[in-house]
Amino acid sequence: MERRQERPPLHHRTRYLFDRTLARSTGTLLGWLALCCLAIVVPVSALLVWTDPAAPHSLSGRLTQVWRTSAETLRLGAATGAPLRMLLSVLLGLIALLCVSTVVGVVTTGLGDRLTELRRGRSRILEHDHTVVLGWSDQIFPLVAELIAARPVGVRHVITILADRDPATMETALTTTLGARVGVRLECRTGSPTDPDALALVTPGTARTVTVLPAEDTDGDLTVVRTLLALRTLVHAENGPRVVAAVRDGRYLPAARLAAGPRGTVLETDRTTARLLLQSAGHPGMSSVLRDLLDFSGAEFHVSDIPQAPGLSFEDVALRLETSCAVGLLRADGSALLTPAPGTVLEPGDRLVTVAHDDSPVPLADSRARVDTTAMAPPRPRPGPPARLLLLGWNRRAPLIVDILRRTARPGSVLDVVTAADTGPPTDWPPGLEDPSPLRLAHRTGDPAAPETLGGLDLRVYDSVIALGADQETCPERSDDRTLLSMLTLRSWEERTHRVLPVVAEMRDHRSRRVAPLGRASDVVLRGELTALLMAQIVHSPELAAVFEEIFAVRGGALALRTADHYVLPGLEASFATVVAAALGRGECAIGYRAHDPRALLPHDSVQLCPAKSPRRVWSAEDEVLVLTAGRGRPDTPGLSRYALPGMRAEHGEGDSPPSVPQADVSP
């Protein structure tokens, strides 16, 4: 039996008929509007007339009064008399209403389009000496925060951001993360940074600096190269603004540096992160030390002019600085010489590279009397057993980590790699692993975040664990969650066995670091944060580009934490000037120390940078000294030397020893 269809209610059918009528045309809409107005205005006007004691008594007089009231309400004129006269009055009223409505509509449409254009971020910025940031990634938050922190007090500054995103969304994200900042104006514009027309919206030609961030997709480095080429159509390569850019893959580094021009600096994100992960694995807390050195809230690198320094040796100058630490020289030709020989004589035009809490003039005071040679430890080699590391997960940085370990690890070192089943055995092992290498690799399949996978490993044999997060393009949402699960399982093992296991985790979101279950020897490295801090430092002080190239390039110097017994005898009282003098004798520059405190929950957060050299303290063998060591690299790779620009070095030379993993400091 066919089911009888129920008839819709009357109000539903009425609304459906009304909606269909309105959807037909503008004329239909105007007709309905007129009928509705008449249905309301005429009865109300009649009620007003009939309730007015002064209204005419005759019916025709009252109808005329109703007409006048309705016409005045609708602005149609109030002429009475012959029907033709009334019709002409209505016609004039309609024409007047049409003209006024047209003017109001034109003004409203123009203002609406202008507001829409402003909301879309398509208006041009007319500023001078502003900072331009091109692109959008997680690095933008630490970068903009440091640019704001570097602003001189009382000086207003404009930071413009161009990305292929909604400007309101960008501004909301920055304001929510960084908070409201007095004296700084953020201007967000939407458009592709690779389009010269879109670049013109932020007027890069009048900017002080231009910063290009790598995009978060598989072709992000190609986007950076194309953006740098688009910039060349708007700014002059010789006298334009300083350009600071970053790429993720080192294969695009030569092309990006060629596109950036002689006033450009291009950094490599993935290799920098890989070095920091390995350095933090050997020395927990190294990432926080680098953050302190590269942000603008504490001690950082400075280039200072010291008129009385020429003619003095580097050792003399270093021991004459009370509250800052000398680490090298910036020659008159712009080249950097870090950790020079103690007897190196400063020449006219040389500038001193220091680590200090501010950029105020550096006073020279004789601190050599504070040096106690009897407290110095005799030089001795730093042998150590082979290291055994555990690598959880696989991403773009993993082959770089393996490559660095292959070239720098002690003979007999072992790297165990655990990857998920869908990842399979890594097919992108760095080339050369089949050659004789001090590193032995082992791979097993399993979920790095699963407790049963980690429970099947003998975690007691590992010197440190590195947990890698998924790449943005392979896991765009909640990429840090699985890393947090791995850290939670490792933390549970520490509490259960009462053993300390150094763990360093790579994460993407800065909020993940706040909730990470850190142990006594655990640390978190934010992907790309170090590169963002380096970019901010170079934007603020372009002369530091050569210094950072020496520190963070493979052939350059290295930051390392050494135990204090390498420099002073344990149990003796000595000043930090004694430590500085002992480090200079070993070709190193001491810039801080970390006092051993077994009661501290996170002891790696207590590194003191640039301590005063005069006060004396008792040094223990567990104390650690932060030093800048000399590099031990070979000449550049021949295949990349033909692409070299002034101040550029290749970063993949065989046998190079990167600063983040000194050969004697791979294991804790």
ZABAKOL-913643 format. One record per residue (C-alpha): residue in one letter; x, y, z. Coordinates in steps of 0.2 Angstrom, whole numbers, padded with zeros to 4 digits, always signed. Example, Ala and Ser with C-alpha at 12.3 -4.5 7.8 and 13.67 -1.06 7.14 Angstrom:
2
A+0062-0022+0039;S+0068-0005+0036;
# end
This chain:
668
M+0000+0000+0000;E+0007+0017-0005;R+0011+0028+0009;R+0001+0044+0009;Q+0013+0059+0009;E+0009+0072+0023;R+0005+0089+0017;P+0017+0102+0024;P+0011+0115+0036;L+0004+0132+0029;H+0018+0143+0036;H+0031+0132+0028;R+0022+0133+0011;T+0020+0151+0013;R+0038+0154+0017;Y+0043+0143+0002;L+0032+0153-0009;F+0039+0169-0003;D+0057+0163-0005;R+0054+0158-0023;T+0046+0175-0027;L+0061+0185-0019;A+0073+0174-0029;R+0066+0179-0046;S+0073+0196-0049;T+0077+0213-0041;G+0060+0220-0048;T+0050+0207-0039;L+0059+0211-0023;L+0055+0230-0025;G+0037+0225-0029;W+0036+0215-0013;L+0044+0229-0003;A+0032+0242-0010;L+0017+0231-0005;C+0023+0228+0012;C+0026+0247+0015;L+0009+0251+0009;A+0001+0238+0019;I+0009+0245+0035;V+0009+0264+0031;V-0009+0267+0024;P-0018+0258+0038;V-0007+0267+0051;S-0010+0284+0042;A-0029+0281+0042;L-0029+0277+0060;L-0019+0293+0064;V-0032+0303+0054;W-0047+0295+0061;T-0041+0298+0079;D-0036+0316+0076;P-0049+0328+0083;A-0044+0341+0071;A-0046+0330+0055;P-0059+0335+0042;H-0077+0329+0045;S-0080+0324+0027;L-0074+0307+0020;S-0066+0315+0005;G-0056+0326+0017;R-0051+0312+0028;L-0045+0302+0013;T-0035+0317+0007;Q-0027+0318+0024;V-0023+0300+0024;W-0015+0302+0007;R-0004+0317+0013;T+0002+0307+0028;S+0006+0292+0018;A+0015+0302+0005;E+0025+0311+0017;T+0030+0295+0026;L+0036+0287+0010;R+0044+0304+0003;L+0033+0303-0012;G+0026+0321-0011;A+0010+0327-0004;A+0002+0337-0018;T-0017+0335-0019;G-0030+0340-0032;A-0032+0332-0049;P-0026+0314-0052;L-0013+0319-0064;R-0006+0331-0052;M-0005+0318-0039;L+0003+0306-0051;L+0016+0318-0056;S+0020+0321-0037;V+0022+0303-0035;L+0034+0302-0050;L+0045+0316-0044;G+0046+0307-0027;L+0051+0291-0034;I+0064+0299-0045;A+0071+0309-0030;L+0071+0292-0020;L+0080+0283-0034;C+0093+0297-0035;V+0097+0297-0016;S+0097+0278-0015;T+0109+0277-0030;V+0121+0290-0021;V+0120+0280-0005;G+0123+0264-0014;V+0138+0270-0023;V+0146+0277-0007;T+0142+0261+0003;T+0148+0250-0011;G+0164+0260-0012;L+0167+0260+0006;G+0163+0242+0007;D+0175+0237-0007;R+0189+0248+0002;L+0186+0239+0018;T+0186+0222+0010;E+0203+0227+0001;L+0210+0232+0018;R+0204+0216+0026;R+0212+0206+0012;G+0228+0215+0014;R+0230+0222-0003;S+0234+0240+0001;R+0252+0246-0002;I+0263+0251+0013;L+0272+0267+0012;E+0286+0265+0025;H+0305+0268+0027;D+0317+0258+0037;H+0305+0245+0041;T+0307+0226+0042;V+0299+0215+0029;V+0296+0196+0033;L+0291+0186+0018;G+0282+0169+0020;W+0274+0160+0035;S+0280+0146+0046;D+0283+0141+0064;Q+0299+0151+0064;I+0289+0167+0062;F+0284+0168+0080;P+0302+0168+0088;L+0308+0178+0073;V+0296+0192+0076;A+0297+0191+0095;E+0316+0194+0094;L+0314+0208+0081;I+0303+0217+0094;A+0315+0213+0108;A+0329+0221+0098;R+0320+0237+0095;P+0329+0251+0104;V+0318+0259+0119;G+0308+0273+0113;V+0310+0270+0094;R+0294+0265+0085;H+0296+0251+0072;V+0285+0244+0058;I+0286+0225+0054;T+0277+0220+0038;I+0273+0202+0034;L+0268+0196+0017;A+0261+0178+0015;D+0248+0169+0006;R+0236+0169+0021;D+0222+0179+0027;P+0230+0195+0035;A+0217+0195+0050;T+0222+0177+0054;M+0240+0181+0053;E+0238+0196+0064;T+0227+0187+0077;A+0240+0173+0078;L+0255+0185+0081;T+0245+0195+0094;T+0239+0180+0103;T+0256+0172+0104;L+0267+0187+0107;G+0254+0199+0115;A+0252+0217+0112;R+0269+0227+0110;V+0270+0245+0113;G+0280+0255+0100;V+0279+0241+0087;R+0266+0240+0073;L+0263+0224+0063;E+0256+0226+0046;C+0250+0210+0037;R+0247+0209+0019;T+0241+0194+0008;G+0249+0188-0008;S+0262+0176-0014;P+0280+0182-0010;T+0285+0175-0027;D+0275+0187-0036;P+0283+0204-0039;D+0267+0213-0039;A+0263+0206-0022;L+0280+0210-0016;A+0277+0229-0021;L+0264+0230-0007;V+0277+0229+0007;T+0289+0241-0003;P+0305+0231+0000;G+0316+0244-0009;T+0314+0256+0006;A+0315+0243+0020;R+0330+0241+0031;T+0330+0222+0030;V+0321+0208+0021;T+0319+0191+0029;V+0313+0176+0019;L+0306+0161+0028;P+0305+0143+0021;A+0287+0137+0017;E+0280+0122+0025;D+0278+0111+0010;T+0288+0099-0001;D+0293+0113-0012;G+0297+0126+0001;D+0315+0128-0004;L+0310+0131-0022;T+0298+0145-0016;V+0312+0153-0006;V+0323+0153-0022;R+0309+0161-0032;T+0306+0174-0019;L+0324+0179-0019;L+0323+0181-0038;A+0307+0191-0037;L+0316+0202-0025;R+0329+0206-0037;T+0316+0214-0049;L+0312+0227-0035;V+0328+0230-0025;H+0345+0234-0031;A+0358+0220-0027;E+0372+0232-0022;N+0364+0245-0011;G+0347+0237-0007;P+0342+0231+0010;R+0350+0217+0018;V+0342+0200+0014;V+0342+0186+0026;A+0334+0169+0020;A+0333+0151+0026;V+0332+0135+0016;R+0328+0117+0024;D+0338+0107+0011;G+0357+0110+0009;R+0356+0106-0009;Y+0347+0122-0013;L+0359+0132-0003;P+0371+0137-0017;A+0356+0142-0028;A+0348+0152-0014;R+0364+0161-0010;L+0367+0166-0029;A+0349+0172-0029;A+0351+0182-0013;G+0366+0192-0020;P+0381+0199-0011;R+0371+0207+0002;G+0361+0191+0006;T+0364+0178+0020;V+0356+0161+0018;L+0355+0149+0032;E+0351+0130+0032;T+0338+0125+0044;D+0338+0106+0044;R+0357+0104+0046;T+0357+0117+0060;T+0343+0107+0069;A+0352+0091+0066;R+0368+0098+0074;L+0359+0105+0089;L+0350+0088+0092;L+0367+0079+0093;Q+0375+0093+0103;S+0360+0092+0116;A+0361+0073+0116;G+0379+0074+0122;H+0376+0089+0133;P+0359+0091+0140;G+0354+0110+0140;M+0364+0115+0126;S+0348+0121+0117;S+0344+0133+0131;V+0362+0139+0131;L+0361+0143+0113;R+0344+0152+0116;D+0352+0163+0129;L+0366+0167+0117;L+0355+0171+0102;D+0340+0180+0110;F+0340+0198+0115;S+0335+0195+0133;G+0352+0190+0141;A+0370+0189+0135;E+0373+0188+0116;F+0387+0191+0103;H+0393+0209+0100;V+0406+0217+0089;S+0414+0231+0098;D+0427+0244+0093;I+0441+0246+0106;P+0452+0261+0102;Q+0465+0255+0115;A+0466+0237+0109;P+0477+0239+0093;G+0495+0233+0098;L+0489+0221+0112;S+0488+0202+0110;F+0471+0194+0110;E+0476+0186+0127;D+0479+0203+0135;V+0463+0210+0129;A+0453+0194+0134;L+0460+0195+0152;R+0457+0214+0153;L+0438+0212+0151;E+0429+0210+0167;T+0411+0208+0162;S+0412+0201+0144;C+0421+0187+0136;A+0431+0189+0120;V+0429+0175+0107;G+0437+0182+0092;L+0441+0196+0080;L+0432+0204+0065;R+0446+0209+0053;A+0445+0226+0043;D+0440+0216+0027;G+0425+0209+0036;S+0432+0191+0039;A+0429+0183+0056;L+0444+0175+0066;L+0437+0166+0080;T+0447+0158+0094;P+0463+0165+0088;A+0480+0161+0095;P+0483+0169+0112;G+0498+0179+0104;T+0488+0186+0090;V+0491+0205+0089;L+0476+0216+0086;E+0479+0228+0071;P+0471+0245+0067;G+0453+0242+0060;D+0451+0226+0069;R+0435+0224+0080;L+0433+0213+0095;V+0419+0199+0095;T+0413+0197+0112;V+0399+0189+0122;A+0391+0202+0134;H+0375+0207+0141;D+0373+0223+0132;D+0382+0232+0118;S+0388+0246+0128;P+0407+0251+0126;V+0419+0238+0133;P+0430+0245+0146;L+0447+0237+0148;A+0453+0233+0166;D+0468+0223+0170;S+0462+0206+0177;R+0478+0197+0175;A+0482+0198+0193;R+0467+0187+0196;V+0474+0173+0187;D+0481+0159+0198;T+0493+0148+0188;T+0494+0136+0202;A+0476+0131+0201;M+0477+0127+0183;A+0475+0109+0178;P+0488+0102+0167;P+0483+0099+0149;R+0478+0081+0146;P+0469+0071+0132;R+0450+0069+0133;P+0448+0050+0128;G+0431+0043+0130;P+0422+0026+0127;P+0412+0024+0111;A+0395+0031+0111;R+0379+0021+0109;L+0364+0032+0104;L+0345+0027+0101;L+0336+0037+0087;L+0317+0036+0087;G+0308+0040+0071;W+0314+0046+0054;N+0312+0063+0045;R+0322+0074+0034;R+0335+0078+0048;A+0338+0059+0051;P+0350+0057+0037;L+0360+0072+0042;I+0361+0066+0060;V+0368+0049+0053;D+0380+0058+0041;I+0387+0069+0055;L+0389+0054+0067;R+0398+0044+0053;R+0411+0058+0051;T+0413+0063+0070;A+0409+0048+0081;R+0422+0039+0091;P+0427+0022+0083;G+0416+0008+0089;S+0401+0020+0092;V+0383+0012+0088;L+0367+0020+0082;D+0351+0010+0084;V+0337+0017+0073;V+0319+0013+0077;T+0306+0017+0064;A+0288+0013+0061;A+0283-0001+0049;D+0276+0010+0036;T+0292+0019+0035;G+0302+0003+0032;P+0321+0002+0032;P+0328+0019+0028;T+0332+0021+0009;D+0341+0038+0011;W+0356+0033+0021;P+0370+0046+0019;P+0382+0040+0005;G+0398+0033+0011;L+0392+0021+0025;E+0398+0006+0015;D+0416+0014+0017;P+0426+0011+0033;S+0417+0021+0047;P+0418+0022+0066;L+0399+0021+0067;R+0389+0005+0066;L+0371+0006+0062;A+0357-0005+0067;H+0339-0004+0062;R+0323-0011+0069;T+0304-0009+0065;G+0292-0004+0077;D+0281+0011+0083;P+0293+0023+0092;A+0278+0029+0103;A+0272+0012+0108;P+0277+0007+0126;E+0279-0011+0120;T+0292-0006+0107;L+0303+0004+0120;G+0300-0010+0133;G+0308-0022+0121;L+0324-0012+0121;D+0338-0012+0134;L+0338+0006+0138;R+0352+0005+0150;V+0365+0003+0137;Y+0361+0019+0128;D+0371+0035+0132;S+0357+0046+0125;V+0341+0045+0115;I+0335+0057+0101;A+0316+0057+0097;L+0312+0065+0080;G+0295+0072+0076;A+0286+0070+0060;D+0289+0082+0045;Q+0275+0095+0042;E+0271+0088+0025;T+0269+0070+0031;C+0260+0074+0047;P+0252+0092+0046;E+0241+0090+0062;R+0247+0086+0079;S+0265+0081+0074;D+0272+0083+0091;D+0259+0071+0100;R+0268+0055+0096;T+0285+0063+0101;L+0277+0067+0118;L+0271+0049+0120;S+0289+0043+0117;M+0295+0055+0130;L+0282+0050+0142;T+0286+0031+0141;L+0305+0035+0143;R+0301+0046+0158;S+0291+0032+0166;W+0306+0020+0163;E+0317+0033+0172;E+0305+0034+0187;R+0304+0015+0188;T+0322+0011+0187;H+0329+0026+0196;R+0341+0029+0182;V+0345+0045+0172;L+0343+0043+0153;P+0348+0059+0143;V+0333+0062+0130;V+0332+0076+0118;A+0316+0078+0108;E+0313+0087+0092;M+0296+0097+0092;R+0287+0109+0080;D+0276+0119+0092;H+0283+0130+0105;R+0268+0125+0116;S+0273+0107+0116;R+0289+0111+0125;R+0279+0118+0140;V+0270+0101+0142;A+0284+0090+0138;P+0288+0077+0153;L+0306+0082+0155;G+0318+0072+0166;R+0334+0078+0174;A+0344+0075+0158;S+0330+0079+0145;D+0329+0093+0133;V+0318+0099+0119;V+0324+0106+0103;L+0311+0117+0093;R+0313+0114+0074;G+0319+0129+0066;E+0320+0140+0082;L+0339+0141+0081;T+0338+0147+0063;A+0325+0160+0067;L+0336+0167+0082;L+0351+0168+0070;M+0341+0177+0057;A+0335+0190+0070;Q+0353+0193+0076;I+0359+0195+0058;V+0344+0207+0055;H+0349+0217+0070;S+0368+0217+0067;P+0373+0212+0049;E+0391+0211+0054;L+0388+0196+0064;A+0384+0186+0049;A+0402+0181+0046;V+0404+0177+0065;F+0389+0165+0065;E+0395+0157+0049;E+0411+0153+0058;I+0402+0146+0073;F+0389+0136+0065;A+0397+0131+0049;V+0405+0114+0048;R+0423+0121+0047;G+0421+0134+0060;G+0422+0134+0079;A+0411+0124+0091;L+0402+0127+0107;A+0405+0114+0119;L+0403+0110+0138;R+0419+0103+0146;T+0420+0098+0164;A+0429+0110+0174;D+0444+0099+0179;H+0450+0101+0161;Y+0455+0119+0166;V+0456+0121+0185;L+0461+0108+0199;P+0445+0102+0208;G+0443+0107+0226;L+0453+0123+0224;E+0447+0141+0225;A+0450+0151+0209;S+0443+0165+0199;F+0434+0164+0182;A+0449+0173+0175;T+0460+0158+0179;V+0448+0147+0169;V+0448+0160+0154;A+0467+0159+0154;A+0468+0140+0155;A+0456+0139+0141;L+0466+0151+0130;G+0481+0140+0133;R+0471+0126+0125;G+0465+0136+0110;E+0448+0139+0117;C+0438+0154+0124;A+0428+0152+0140;I+0411+0161+0140;G+0402+0154+0155;Y+0400+0139+0167;R+0387+0128+0174;A+0389+0124+0193;H+0384+0106+0198;D+0369+0106+0209;P+0362+0088+0212;R+0347+0095+0220;A+0341+0105+0205;L+0326+0098+0195;L+0333+0104+0178;P+0351+0107+0181;H+0355+0112+0163;D+0345+0128+0165;S+0358+0135+0177;V+0372+0141+0164;Q+0379+0157+0169;L+0385+0167+0154;C+0399+0181+0155;P+0402+0180+0174;A+0413+0192+0182;K+0431+0187+0181;S+0437+0193+0198;P+0426+0183+0211;R+0433+0167+0217;R+0424+0151+0220;V+0428+0133+0223;W+0427+0122+0207;S+0422+0104+0207;A+0425+0091+0194;E+0406+0090+0190;D+0406+0109+0186;E+0405+0112+0167;V+0413+0126+0157;L+0405+0133+0141;V+0419+0136+0128;L+0421+0141+0110;T+0433+0128+0103;A+0443+0129+0087;G+0437+0121+0071;R+0446+0106+0063;G+0439+0106+0046;R+0447+0102+0029;P+0446+0113+0014;D+0429+0115+0005;T+0421+0102-0006;P+0427+0105-0023;G+0410+0102-0031;L+0403+0117-0022;S+0418+0129-0022;R+0413+0136-0040;Y+0396+0142-0032;A+0405+0151-0018;L+0401+0169-0015;P+0411+0181-0003;G+0409+0174+0014;M+0401+0158+0009;R+0408+0140+0013;A+0402+0123+0008;E+0395+0113+0022;H+0397+0095+0016;G+0416+0092+0016;E+0422+0075+0019;G+0430+0074+0036;D+0423+0090+0043;S+0419+0091+0061;P+0404+0101+0065;P+0403+0111+0080;S+0388+0102+0087;V+0397+0086+0088;P+0415+0087+0093;Q+0424+0071+0091;A+0428+0070+0109;D+0411+0075+0115;V+0398+0064+0107;S+0394+0054+0122;P+0389+0063+0139;
# end
